[in-house]
């Protein structure tokens, strides 16, 4: 009965990032890194409403508060975010991108990123799962629409950059981020179902379960992108040269901190959610480990060469992590320089003090619980002033973090 119930949950829950599986006796856990009290008081103010199943928020380069809002159903809409204390504008019916995508389980239009030179070339990139006669797959595509055309314009897809076949309908990852090096980082999950049945996480010949790093400004070897020469597995027999790091289960949202480090939130399976600082060639451990704990085998798993997460939490605190951004704004001084992260299922949000150095080992980050809300936090964003926004998958609201009034 338990197994059948788990199967029903997996097949029927239309959530965006992961299927909820039946849990078999998770051990009680009280993370030593979670603060006992909350000193920083914040509230969430709606600054845009009326969206459906928000999957990504990206501030348009060269603007103060104009945002591109991605929706799971296949559209990207442009809206000017309202100010705190003013009425939140509603989503318009116009969209700059409308794609026919698969929406079963965690499939859909899952992310976008503006090219670092967007103001000059008008290019941006979309991560989606097309609904056509082909196999289930992740497609990263290039689109063009200049800043002056955003109002009332329709973006044109200029090319397919990358296609990766997906064996199941979940664990697609979905985000796209340009790093400070100008390269495009593409986070892919292990392909889905549960227990990584295809052993993708540790297979360097497979793009699934990896963080990829490519150069969209070059084409080589018949591909629509180039391979950076300093990628860690270039020239390694049997390894895909696109890979930057591996051992990921389902990276749901990642960012670069002010130090230029890649910070990834990786959705766990039965017991642990985690945040990783991901360097060149890093092995994050899945499915040998879930968080800092053995997964396969359950005891005595090898740990040599595996990178420890800097933050983790167990099932009593949440069930599906959503990575955020580092706060660099001025409205909430208590959050300055801290990384924000939330749980999709339980609406809890934390602020982390990321370790200054991880030269020899990765210490657990000091963290503070900022609060818990009846929201399904699906994505974070940061504007030019460093202020932070979150998307609520359930209501379609875009919310700004503000300092709570006394």
N, C-alpha and C positions, 0 to 999 in steps of 0.2 A: 504493500500500500504506500509506504514512504517513497519507494522508487517511482511508482506511478504518479504520485503527487508531484514529485520533483520534475518528472517529464512534462506534466501538464503545465507547471509553472514556466518551464523553459520555453514551451511552444507558444503559450498564450500571452505572456506578459509583454506588452508593447513598449518596454522601456528602452532607452536610447543606448545604454552603454554596456549592459551585461544582462544575462539571464540570471535570475535568482534560483539557486539550486538548494535542495534540501540539505540542511546541515546536520552532521552526525556528531553530536556531543562535543561542541567546541568547549575548550577549557576556559574557566573564568579567568579574566585578565584585567589588571589595573595598570595601565601604562605609566611607568615612573616619570615620563616626560610630559604628561598632561598636567597643566596647572590645576591646583585645587580650587582656586577662586578666579573670578574674572574681574580684573581691574579696569580694562579698557571697555568703555560702554559705547556701543555703536547701534545705529538703527538703519533700516533699509527703506529708502524713499523711491517710489516709482518715478522714473523719468521717461518712460515710454510704455505703452500698453497695446494690447490687441494682437499680439503675435501668437503663433501656434507652434508648439514644440520647438522652442529655440535651441539650436545646436551650437551657434557661435556668434560672437559679437566682435567686430573689428572696427576700430576708429579709422576713418578715412584720412590718409596722409594729407597734410596741408590744411586741415580743418581743426576747429576747436572741439566740437561735440557732434559732428556728423558721423553716424555709425552705419555700417553694413550689418544687417541682421540675417543670419542664415536660419532657415527653417527645415526641419527634417523632411518635409513633403516635397522639397525640391526648389524652393525659391530663396532669393536673396533680395531684401528690401533695404532701401535707404531712408533714414529718418534723422532729424535733428533732435537730440536728446533734450528734454526739458530741464530747467534748472531746479534746484531744490527750493521748495516753497511755491513753485508754479505748477499749474496743471500739466500732467503728463500727456504728451501728444499720442494720438492713436496711430497704429500702423495704417499706411495707405494700401490701396489695392494694387498699386503699380509695383512691379518688380524689375530689377535690372537683369536678373537671371531667373529663368524658369526651365527646370530640367525634369524630364520624366525619370523618376528614380524608384527603385524598390524601397518599400517602407516596412516590410515585415521585420519583426524583432528589432535589431539595432541598425538595420540598413537605412539609407537615406542620403540626403545632402548633409555632410557632417562637418565641414570646415572650409575656411577660405583664408588666404593671405595676400596682402598687397605686396607687389614687387618693391624692393628698396628704392628703385628709381621710378615709382609709379607716377609721380608728378611730371616726369619727362616722357615715359612710354605708355602710360595708361594700362599697364598689365596687372592682372591679379590671377590667382590660382585657386581652384576649387577641388575639393575631395568629395567624391560621391560614388554611389553604387547604381549605375544606370539600369533602367528597366527596359530591356530589349530581348532579343532572341538569344543573346549570348549567355555565357555562364555568369554566376554571381562573381563579381569582381570589384575591386577598388580601382577607380580611375582618377588620376590627378590630371586636370586639364588646365590649359591656359586660356584666359579670356581678356578682352580688351574693351575698355570704356573709360574715357578720360574724365578727369574731375569735373570739367565743364559740362559733360554730357550726363552726369549722374541723375539730374532731375528730368525724368521723362524719357531717358534714353534706354536702349536695350543693348546689353553687352553682347559681343560676338565671340564665340569660341574660335580661337585661332589654331589650336592643335591639342592633341592628346600627348601629355608628357610621359606618363607611366601608367601601366595597367598591371594589376596583380590579381590573379584568380583567388577567390575565397572559397574554402570548402564548406563553410556553414554561414549562418545568417547573423552571427554575433562575433564579437572581438575583432572588429575592423579597425580599431583606433579611430582615426578620422581627422585629426588636426593637421594643419600645415603652419610652419613658422620659419621665417627667414632669420638666420642667425646674424650676429654682428659681423661675421665674415662674409655675408652676402650669399651664403649657400642656403638651399631650401632643405629643411629637416622634415621628414615624413615619418610619423609614428604609426607602426602597424602592430595589431594584436596577433595572437598566435593562430588565428583562423577560426577559433570558436569551439562550440560544444563545451566540454569540460575535460579537465585532466590533460589538456594538450595532446589529444590522441595521435596527432601526426608528428609529435616530437619536434615541433617547429622552433621552439624557443632556443634550443641549443644547437640547431642545425645551421651552420654558416652558409650552406648552399641554398637556403630558403629565405626569402625576404620577409616572411611572416614572423612575428615575435621580435621585430627589430626596430631600431631607429635608423632610418636611412638619411644620407646626406648627399645631395646632388647639386650640380651647377646648371641652372635653367638657362643660362646665357650662352651655353655652348652645346653643340651636337657632335657626337662621335660614335663610331662603330655602329652606325645605322640607328642609333637611339636619338630621341628628341632632347637629350640632356647630356651633360658631360660628367665624368667622374673626377672629383677633386684628387689630385695626386697624393695628398696627405691623408686620404681615408685609410684606416688602419689595416684593411685586408686587401688592398690593391696588390696584385701579384701573388696572392696566397692561393695555392692549388685547392680547388673545390669550394672556395668562398666567393660570395657575391661582393664585388668591389663597392657597391652602393652602401654597404653596411657601415654604420658609425658605431653602434653598440647593439648588444643582443641580450637575450634572456628576459624579455618583456612578456607579460601576459596580455594586458590590454591598456596601453598608455592613453588615459583619458585626460588630456590637457597637459601641456608643458609650456615652459617659458624660459627665457634667459634672464638671469639676475643681473644686477649692476656690475658684477665682476665678470660677466660674460659666460657664466656657467649654465649649463642646461639642466633645468629642474623639471623632473618628470613625476607625475602621479600615476601609479600603476594599480589598476583594479585587481583586487585579490579574488580568490575563489571561495574557500570555506571559512577562513578564520582571520586573515590579515589584509589590511589595506596599507599601502606604503607610498612614501615620497623618496625619490632617488636623485642624487647629484650625479649626472651621467657624463663621464668623460670619454675621450677617444678610446675605442676598443673595449669599453667596459662590459663585463658580464654581470647582469643584474640578477641572475640566478634561477629564473623560472625555467623548467618546473622542478629543478632540484630543490629549490626553496621557495617558500611563500613568505615574503618579508624576510625576517632573520631566522626563520624556523624551517626545519626539514619538511619537505612535502613528498618527494619521491627519491629515496625511501623515507618513511616517516621518522626513522631514527638513524643516526650515524651517517647522515648524508655528507658528501665531501663539501668543504667550504673554501678550499684553496683557490684563489683567483676570483672569487665572487665578491662583488661590491655590496656592502651592507647598506640598507636604506637609512636615511637620516631621520625618518619619522615613520611610525607605524601605529595602527590602532586595531583593536579587536572588535568582535561582532556586537558587543554590548554598546559600542559607541557609534557604529555605522556599518554599512554594507556595500557601499560603492563610492569610491573616492572621485572627486572632481578637482583637478589641479587648478591653481590660480596664478597669480602674479605677485610680484614684489611691490608693495605700496611705496610710492615715491612722492606722494602729494603733500599738502600742507594743512588740510582741513582736520586731519586726525593725527596730531603729532606723535601720539603713542604708538602708531603703527609704522612710523618711518623706518624704511629699510627691512621690513618684515614681510615674509612670504605668507600669502593667504591661501587657504585650502579649505574645502568643504566636503561634506558627505551628501550624495544625491538622495539616498533613501531616508535618512533621518534628519536632514536639515541642519546639522551641526556645522559650525565654522570655527576654524582655528587661525591663529597668527603664530608663525614659526620664526624663531631666531636661527637662521641657517648658520652652520659652523663656518668660521672664518677660513679654516684650512682643513683639508682632508688628505694631507700628504701621505700619512701612513695608515690611518684607519678612519672610518666615518663615524663620528660621534652622534649620538641622538640629539636632535635639536631641542632646545627649550621651547615649549609651546604654551599657548594660552587659549582656552576656549572662549571665543567671543560671544557665543550664544547659540541658540537653537530655534529654528523657525519652521513653520508648516509650509515649507517650500521645497521644490525639487531643483537644487542648484545644478545646472548643466554646464555652465561656462562662466568665465571671468573675462574682463577687459580692463584696460587702463588708458586714460586719455593723455593728451600732451602735457597736462598739468600734473599728472601722476595720480589723479583720483581714480577710484576703482568702481566697477560695475559688475553685477552678476545677472545671469539670465535664469528665470524660473521656468522650467520646462512645462510645469502643470498649468500655470495661469497665463503664460506668455508675456509676463511683465519683465521689463528691464529695470533693475533696481540699482541705485547708487548707495554705496556705504557712506554714511555721514555720522558725525559725532552725535550721540544721543543727548537730548536736552535734559538738564537736571530736573 
